[in-house]
Structure formats: C-alpha cells, structure tokens
C-alpha cells in the first residue's frame, strides 16, 4: 500500500498513516516505550508503491515485535489527539520540505506533467496540503481498514532465529486477526505519450534547474536491468559521460544526474541538473540532448558496462552483510514476485549486454516521450 492506492481527492494518506501507526494502537497506548524497553529500535518509510515498517531488536525479545505489530494491525487507537498531532506534523513537513525549501516543489510539478492518468501523478506527500488539513476521523478509519490487514501484508523475519519459531509466533499473534478482503488493485494505466510536454516556472532559487523525464519500463519488465545500467553509464560517478562532458569539459552544469524513479509500475527516466552561472536553458538543453542522442546511436563500450556492473556487484554483496537490508530486500522481491528472485538479481545485472542497453536507450529517448521542466531562477532586482 502506497500513495498510488489513495483517493485522488484525499492524497497524502499513506504518508499520514506512517505517522499515525506510531501514535498508539487499540491495546498499546505507546508503541516506542515497550520496544525500547526490549532493546529495540524502529522506523518506517512510505513511497508511491508501498509503506515499509521495520524493527531491530535482540533475538531474545523477538516476540515483543510480533506483539506490537499485531496490535496495530488489529486496530489503531483512532484518537482525536493522535490525528490532530500527526496531521500537524505532516502539514509542517509538506510546507518545510516541499513549499518553503528551494527546489522543493520540483516533483509536485514534474509528476503531473509526466503522468496524466496513473496515480503516480502525485508525490507521496500528496497533491495539496489541504487534503491532509481536511482529513476527518472517518476518512482515516476507512483508509486503515481498507489497507492494513493480514491479507495485504508481507512480513519478513531475518536474523538468528528459525522457521518454526517464526511460524509459531506469527500464528499466535496474527492468526486471530481476520482478513479484511482487501480489494484487488485496479489502477488506471498511463497511455503512451504522443507529444513532448514542457512546463516553465520561475522561483526564488539560487540558479536555474533543468529536469527532463521520459517514460520507461516497469520494475518487473525484461528490460529493467538494462535500463538501470543505462542510467549508471550516463551518470554514476565523475568518470561517467554526463559529468565529463557537461560539467567538466563544457562547464554547462554544476551537477547533472540521470536516474530511474524506482517505481513498481512504469518508471520515469529522469535527467536533473543545475545550470552554471550565465548559461541559458537552450544551450544546456542542446548539449544534454546531444549526449542522449549519442547513447542511442551506438552501444556503450565494454569498459563502461564492466565498470557499472562491478559497482552493482559490490553494492549487492555489501547489502548482504546487513540483516535489516537483507530483510527489506526479501520483502521487496516478494512484493514484486517472489522472495527467491532476490537470489538471481545480481546475475540479471551481470548478464546485460551492450545491445540490450542500446535497445533500451532507443526505446525510451524519443522526443514525444519527454516531459521537460524549466525551473528558472528569478533575476535579482
């Protein structure tokens, strides 16, 4: 459950619930106090596709985690005080991070420019702060019981324990909670983009910023790994193409990046950069488009591909050393398919060929598939 599951007229609820879930459940007034007494720590994060809650604690106190999580899945306390407090926290976060921070509203502008139908058109924080300001208790209860349920949850336990212990605790603490017959997800699909889109805004920021987004594949598509490596070839590190050409040699950008948004459904392949002083948008864009055209003409070199593959292998192996990271990875792969696929993920990256990367570039980087945001710095008076 993530921001894509929200009512378009009540956005920001998935993120609001990330906060509400720590405000007390039906039988436990405070979530953190018993967890801290058991030597545990916890946190959570929300994105457009899912919300992830996690706990780390000594294995001797494993049952404390089951007890706490099962109670807040059973039902939150739903007190006016908790809703008022967390509503104000989220409103303040919206204002500070998205409305009052330089470049903070980029994704509030770029998402609805690129997506016209799919709920990826709004950011996790929501479309408008008024949606959270007007959140009522009944709206909150309806959202909770529509999504927070055993039949809509993936639970992973990682560490020094055994399957039988975990199964026993799961049956004890989650077995009595009734399934809530969560409705199958039936989201509107974004149609193919047929013409380039452009938005120009002026803001009180230090320098011009340029953002160009192309629709790309979904996380489970066959060409995802090639597309991901394509972004790394273009912008991973100071030896990459974009940095060498646009920052170091031509000095048109002070920074430039290319990345996938990481969505489960169709991603955006985004180019983002801040322009150097006295460089205009037309000059900067022309240089970037020349680099994009180059990657669609010929495949990357073996050295370029091997470099980014080596980095991916290092990241993957390093991730294996952290129990929490491994638990999150298993949960994620269960969400997109099955947990066992995590074991073959590195192989898929290492098997990508230059021809596959070239094919991905040609598929994505079409002018009619682009949405461009010119984020102009106001001239000082």
FENFEN-V80564 format. One record per residue. N is the residue number from 1. RES is the residue in one letter. SS is DSSP state (~ for helix, > for strand, _ for the rest). PHI is phi in radians with two decimals (* if undefined). PSI is psi as a letter, one per 30 degrees, with the letter a starting at -180 (NA if undefined). Layout:
n & res & ss & phi & psi
N & RES & SS & PHI & PSI
N & RES & SS & PHI & PSI
This chain:
n & res & ss & phi & psi
1 & X & _ & * & k
2 & X & _ & -2.46 & a
3 & X & ~ & -1.10 & f
4 & X & ~ & -1.18 & f
5 & X & ~ & -1.58 & g
6 & X & _ & -1.47 & l
7 & X & _ & -1.18 & k
8 & X & _ & -0.99 & f
9 & X & _ & -1.66 & f
10 & X & _ & -2.42 & i
11 & X & _ & -1.49 & l
12 & X & _ & 1.53 & g
13 & X & ~ & -1.24 & e
14 & X & ~ & -1.06 & e
15 & X & ~ & -1.22 & e
16 & X & ~ & -1.01 & e
17 & X & ~ & -1.22 & f
18 & X & ~ & -0.98 & e
19 & X & ~ & -1.37 & e
20 & X & ~ & -1.08 & e
21 & X & _ & -1.17 & f
22 & X & _ & -1.83 & g
23 & X & _ & -1.68 & g
24 & X & _ & 1.94 & k
25 & X & > & -1.95 & a
26 & X & _ & -1.06 & e
27 & X & _ & -2.01 & f
28 & X & _ & -2.24 & j
29 & X & _ & -1.08 & e
30 & X & _ & -2.27 & k
31 & X & ~ & -1.32 & e
32 & X & ~ & -1.28 & e
33 & X & ~ & -1.05 & e
34 & X & ~ & -1.16 & f
35 & X & ~ & -1.19 & e
36 & X & ~ & -1.13 & e
37 & X & ~ & -1.12 & f
38 & X & _ & -1.58 & g
39 & X & _ & 1.39 & g
40 & X & _ & -1.85 & l
41 & X & > & -2.30 & l
42 & X & > & -2.68 & l
43 & X & > & -2.91 & a
44 & X & > & -2.82 & l
45 & X & > & -2.61 & l
46 & X & > & -2.23 & k
47 & X & _ & -2.36 & a
48 & X & _ & -1.24 & f
49 & X & _ & -1.89 & e
50 & X & _ & -2.80 & l
51 & X & > & -2.06 & k
52 & X & > & -2.05 & j
53 & X & > & -1.90 & k
54 & X & > & -2.48 & k
55 & X & > & -2.33 & k
56 & X & > & -2.15 & k
57 & X & _ & -2.77 & l
58 & X & _ & -1.05 & k
59 & X & ~ & -1.07 & f
60 & X & ~ & -1.11 & f
61 & X & ~ & -1.92 & g
62 & X & ~ & -0.97 & e
63 & X & ~ & -1.11 & f
64 & X & ~ & -1.02 & e
65 & X & ~ & -1.13 & e
66 & X & ~ & -1.08 & e
67 & X & ~ & -1.05 & e
68 & X & ~ & -1.15 & e
69 & X & ~ & -1.17 & e
70 & X & ~ & -1.18 & e
71 & X & ~ & -1.22 & e
72 & X & ~ & -1.42 & f
73 & X & ~ & -1.40 & e
74 & X & ~ & -1.03 & e
75 & X & _ & -3.09 & k
76 & X & > & -1.32 & l
77 & X & _ & -1.23 & f
78 & X & _ & 0.92 & h
79 & X & _ & -1.68 & k
80 & X & ~ & -1.06 & e
81 & X & ~ & -1.10 & e
82 & X & ~ & -1.08 & e
83 & X & ~ & -1.11 & e
84 & X & ~ & -1.10 & e
85 & X & ~ & -1.13 & e
86 & X & ~ & -1.25 & e
87 & X & ~ & -1.05 & e
88 & X & ~ & -1.18 & e
89 & X & ~ & -1.07 & e
90 & X & ~ & -1.19 & e
91 & X & ~ & -1.05 & e
92 & X & ~ & -1.14 & e
93 & X & ~ & -1.10 & e
94 & X & ~ & -1.01 & e
95 & X & ~ & -1.20 & e
96 & X & ~ & -1.24 & e
97 & X & ~ & -1.53 & f
98 & X & ~ & -2.01 & f
99 & X & ~ & -1.85 & e
100 & X & _ & -1.94 & g
101 & X & _ & -1.92 & k
102 & X & _ & -0.93 & k
103 & X & _ & 1.17 & g
104 & X & _ & -1.16 & f
105 & X & _ & -1.65 & g
106 & X & ~ & -0.93 & e
107 & X & ~ & -1.34 & f
108 & X & ~ & -1.24 & f
109 & X & ~ & -1.71 & e
110 & X & ~ & -1.29 & e
111 & X & ~ & -1.05 & e
112 & X & ~ & -1.20 & f
113 & X & ~ & -1.28 & e
114 & X & ~ & -1.47 & e
115 & X & _ & -1.91 & k
116 & X & _ & -1.89 & f
117 & X & _ & -2.17 & e
118 & X & _ & -1.18 & k
119 & X & ~ & -1.18 & f
120 & X & ~ & -1.15 & f
121 & X & ~ & -1.22 & f
122 & X & _ & -2.11 & l
123 & X & _ & -1.32 & l
124 & X & _ & -1.00 & e
125 & X & _ & -1.18 & f
126 & X & _ & 2.04 & l
127 & X & _ & -1.23 & e
128 & X & _ & -2.56 & k
129 & X & ~ & -1.07 & f
130 & X & ~ & -1.14 & f
131 & X & ~ & -1.11 & e
132 & X & ~ & -1.40 & e
133 & X & ~ & -1.02 & e
134 & X & _ & -1.69 & g
135 & X & _ & -1.12 & k
136 & X & _ & -1.87 & l
137 & X & ~ & -1.02 & e
138 & X & ~ & -1.16 & e
139 & X & ~ & -1.06 & e
140 & X & ~ & -1.13 & e
141 & X & ~ & -1.10 & e
142 & X & ~ & -1.08 & e
143 & X & ~ & -1.16 & e
144 & X & ~ & -1.06 & e
145 & X & ~ & -1.28 & f
146 & X & ~ & -1.44 & f
147 & X & ~ & -2.24 & e
148 & X & _ & -1.54 & j
149 & X & _ & -2.73 & l
150 & X & ~ & -1.02 & e
151 & X & ~ & -1.45 & g
152 & X & ~ & -2.34 & g
153 & X & _ & -2.26 & k
154 & X & _ & -2.02 & k
155 & X & _ & -2.06 & k
156 & X & _ & -2.16 & k
157 & X & _ & -2.06 & k
158 & X & _ & -2.21 & k
159 & X & _ & 2.36 & a
160 & X & _ & -1.47 & i
161 & X & _ & -2.52 & a
162 & X & _ & -2.36 & l
163 & X & ~ & -1.05 & e
164 & X & ~ & -1.12 & e
165 & X & ~ & -1.07 & e
166 & X & ~ & -1.12 & e
167 & X & ~ & -1.10 & e
168 & X & ~ & -1.09 & e
169 & X & ~ & -1.18 & e
170 & X & ~ & -1.13 & e
171 & X & ~ & -1.16 & e
172 & X & ~ & -1.16 & e
173 & X & ~ & -1.71 & f
174 & X & ~ & -1.89 & f
175 & X & _ & -0.97 & e
176 & X & _ & -1.24 & f
177 & X & _ & -1.41 & k
178 & X & _ & -1.22 & k
179 & X & _ & -1.11 & k
180 & X & _ & -1.95 & g
181 & X & _ & 0.88 & h
182 & X & _ & -1.03 & k
183 & X & _ & -1.16 & k
184 & X & _ & -1.03 & k
185 & X & _ & -1.23 & k
186 & X & _ & -2.41 & i
187 & X & _ & -1.49 & k
188 & X & _ & -1.16 & k
189 & X & _ & -1.62 & k
190 & X & _ & -1.23 & k
191 & X & _ & -1.24 & l
192 & X & _ & -1.05 & k
193 & X & _ & -1.37 & k
194 & X & _ & -2.03 & f
195 & X & _ & -2.65 & k
196 & X & _ & -1.12 & k
197 & X & > & -2.04 & k
198 & X & > & -2.41 & k
199 & X & > & -2.34 & k
200 & X & > & -2.07 & k
201 & X & > & -2.33 & l
202 & X & > & -2.02 & k
203 & X & > & -2.47 & l
204 & X & _ & -1.48 & i
205 & X & _ & -2.26 & l
206 & X & _ & -1.15 & e
207 & X & _ & -2.67 & l
208 & X & _ & -1.09 & k
209 & X & > & -2.26 & k
210 & X & > & -2.20 & k
211 & X & > & -2.35 & k
212 & X & > & -2.35 & k
213 & X & > & -2.08 & k
214 & X & > & -2.06 & k
215 & X & > & -1.20 & k
216 & X & _ & -2.34 & a
217 & X & _ & -1.33 & l
218 & X & _ & -1.42 & l
219 & X & _ & -1.09 & e
220 & X & _ & -1.66 & g
221 & X & _ & -1.25 & l
222 & X & _ & -1.12 & f
223 & X & _ & -1.68 & g
224 & X & ~ & -1.09 & e
225 & X & ~ & -1.15 & e
226 & X & ~ & -1.16 & e
227 & X & ~ & -1.15 & e
228 & X & ~ & -1.13 & e
229 & X & ~ & -1.17 & e
230 & X & ~ & -1.02 & e
231 & X & ~ & -1.12 & e
232 & X & ~ & -1.22 & e
233 & X & ~ & -1.07 & e
234 & X & ~ & -1.32 & e
235 & X & ~ & -2.52 & g
236 & X & _ & -1.51 & j
237 & X & _ & 1.55 & l
238 & X & _ & -1.31 & f
239 & X & _ & -1.60 & f
240 & X & _ & -1.32 & l
241 & X & ~ & -1.06 & e
242 & X & ~ & -1.14 & e
243 & X & ~ & -1.12 & e
244 & X & ~ & -1.06 & e
245 & X & ~ & -1.44 & e
246 & X & ~ & -1.54 & f
247 & X & ~ & -1.71 & e
248 & X & ~ & -1.39 & e
249 & X & ~ & -1.46 & e
250 & X & _ & -1.55 & f
251 & X & _ & 0.97 & h
252 & X & _ & -1.61 & f
253 & X & > & -2.11 & k
254 & X & > & -1.50 & f
255 & X & > & -2.70 & l
256 & X & > & -2.64 & k
257 & X & > & -2.45 & l
258 & X & > & -2.36 & k
259 & X & > & -2.78 & l
260 & X & > & -1.62 & k
261 & X & _ & -1.29 & f
262 & X & _ & 1.40 & g
263 & X & _ & -1.31 & l
264 & X & _ & -1.28 & e
265 & X & _ & -1.59 & a
266 & X & _ & -0.87 & k
267 & X & _ & -1.35 & l
268 & X & > & -1.89 & k
269 & X & > & -1.74 & j
270 & X & > & -2.00 & k
271 & X & > & -1.88 & k
272 & X & > & -2.36 & k
273 & X & > & -2.81 & l
274 & X & > & -1.88 & k
275 & X & > & -1.39 & k
276 & X & _ & -1.20 & l
277 & X & _ & -1.01 & k
278 & X & _ & 1.18 & g
279 & X & _ & -1.72 & k
280 & X & _ & -1.59 & l
281 & X & ~ & -1.06 & e
282 & X & ~ & -1.09 & e
283 & X & ~ & -1.17 & e
284 & X & ~ & -1.12 & e
285 & X & ~ & -1.12 & e
286 & X & ~ & -1.03 & e
287 & X & ~ & -1.19 & e
288 & X & ~ & -1.14 & e
289 & X & ~ & -1.11 & e
290 & X & ~ & -1.14 & e
291 & X & ~ & -1.17 & e
292 & X & ~ & -1.12 & e
293 & X & ~ & -1.10 & e
294 & X & ~ & -1.08 & e
295 & X & ~ & -1.27 & f
296 & X & ~ & -1.62 & f
297 & X & ~ & -1.60 & e
298 & X & _ & -2.52 & l
299 & X & _ & -1.17 & l
300 & X & _ & -1.12 & l
301 & X & _ & -1.30 & l
302 & X & ~ & -1.06 & e
303 & X & ~ & -1.14 & e
304 & X & ~ & -1.07 & e
305 & X & ~ & -1.16 & e
306 & X & ~ & -1.12 & e
307 & X & ~ & -1.06 & e
308 & X & ~ & -1.25 & e
309 & X & ~ & -1.15 & e
310 & X & ~ & -1.08 & e
311 & X & ~ & -1.14 & e
312 & X & ~ & -1.09 & e
313 & X & ~ & -1.12 & e
314 & X & ~ & -1.09 & e
315 & X & ~ & -1.08 & e
316 & X & ~ & -1.09 & e
317 & X & ~ & -1.19 & e
318 & X & ~ & -1.15 & e
319 & X & ~ & -1.05 & e
320 & X & _ & -1.15 & f
321 & X & _ & -1.43 & f
322 & X & _ & -1.98 & k
323 & X & ~ & -1.11 & e
324 & X & ~ & -1.13 & e
325 & X & ~ & -1.05 & e
326 & X & ~ & -1.14 & e
327 & X & ~ & -1.08 & e
328 & X & ~ & -1.12 & e
329 & X & ~ & -1.12 & e
330 & X & ~ & -1.11 & e
331 & X & ~ & -1.11 & e
332 & X & ~ & -1.11 & e
333 & X & ~ & -1.24 & f
334 & X & ~ & -1.16 & e
335 & X & ~ & -1.13 & e
336 & X & ~ & -1.59 & f
337 & X & _ & -3.09 & d
338 & X & _ & -2.61 & k
339 & X & ~ & -1.01 & e
340 & X & ~ & -1.09 & f
341 & X & ~ & -1.13 & f
342 & X & ~ & -1.01 & e
343 & X & ~ & -1.23 & f
344 & X & ~ & -1.94 & g
345 & X & ~ & -1.10 & e
346 & X & ~ & -1.08 & e
347 & X & ~ & -1.02 & e
348 & X & ~ & -1.17 & e
349 & X & ~ & -1.16 & e
350 & X & ~ & -1.19 & f
351 & X & _ & -1.52 & f
352 & X & _ & -1.12 & k
353 & X & _ & -1.83 & l
354 & X & ~ & -1.01 & e
355 & X & ~ & -1.13 & e
356 & X & ~ & -1.17 & e
357 & X & ~ & -1.17 & e
358 & X & ~ & -1.08 & e
359 & X & ~ & -1.10 & e
360 & X & ~ & -1.11 & e
361 & X & ~ & -1.07 & e
362 & X & ~ & -1.18 & e
363 & X & ~ & -1.24 & e
364 & X & ~ & -1.54 & e
365 & X & _ & -1.48 & i
366 & X & _ & -1.97 & k
367 & X & ~ & -0.92 & e
368 & X & ~ & -1.25 & f
369 & X & ~ & -1.73 & g
370 & X & > & -1.90 & k
371 & X & > & -2.29 & k
372 & X & > & -2.06 & k
373 & X & > & -1.98 & j
374 & X & > & -1.65 & j
375 & X & > & -1.82 & j
376 & X & > & -1.59 & k
377 & X & > & -1.37 & k
378 & X & _ & -1.14 & k
379 & X & _ & -1.25 & k
380 & X & _ & -1.23 & k
381 & X & _ & -1.44 & NA
